[in-house]
């Protein structure tokens, strides 16, 4: 009995420390442990509060792999404060602190928590378009050109794609554009440039996400290759400081070129990689800006699952 009491005292002390100093995921994990609730029971209590959250999401939250951001998720956090018998605003306050730290670390760049927020929206869009994440296609090569405008904005990007079908009947590709913070995806133009035409489109203003079907004029058989080009005309957000590309699967060659307007050149540019949106950046390497063409580039001979990108610093 005394052992159980000591264990409860330790759990309570850990919870008090975590609530005082955070971070959010440590405090959430400590609160769940202190109440002795399995995640399935937490999910059940949330449903009784009219909030739907998956056990996987709860697990990610308490591991620090993801943070709740969407309105429904924030409703869940407030409900968790009641379910776990925590002071009002205690978890919300820690979330706000985490967001402030993230904004300080990436003051002008794309917010990586936005990838997590957009992932649920993307899953919904792909379901509506009846498409899987790879769409039945393997990428053999992908050359991407990103243009930064005179006002430092992400002006446009163009993709030259070479793919191979791994099943019969593939006749389309779903292109994904994730704009910079503050963009207006509803005002972004999709251009079908070669061997394709635009089909259905979906956009989500809060996350800056736009997906567009690119329809082929043929049905590919398993093993067939196909080449097509498309682009997005954006220019709807403020100053851009990086461009990143996420890969859910290993694939062929990827080349990213970023070209800057003649009137506005960055001080320095770097390439970087990440294993996932929640992981730290690694492989940082300075890139030399070519004078006459005002561009930098990276080449991944064989893509691995994860994130690659180029960042730049303005004066």
Secondary structure, DSSP 8 states (H G I E B T S, - for coil): -HHHHHHHHHHHHHHHHHHHH--HHHHHHHHHHHHT--HHHHHHHHHHTT----HHHHHHHHHTS----SHHHHHHHHHHHHHTT--TTHHHHHHHHHHHHHHHHTSSS--THHHHHHHHHHHHHHHHTT--SSTTEEEEEEEEEEEE-TTS-EEEEEEEEEEEESSTTEEEEEEEEE--TT--GGG-EEEEEES-EEEEEEEETTTTEEEEEEEEEEEE-TT-EEEEEEEEE---SS---EEEEEESS--SEEEEEEEE-TT---SEEEEEEESSTTS--EEEEEE---TTT-EEEEEESS--SEEEEEEEE--
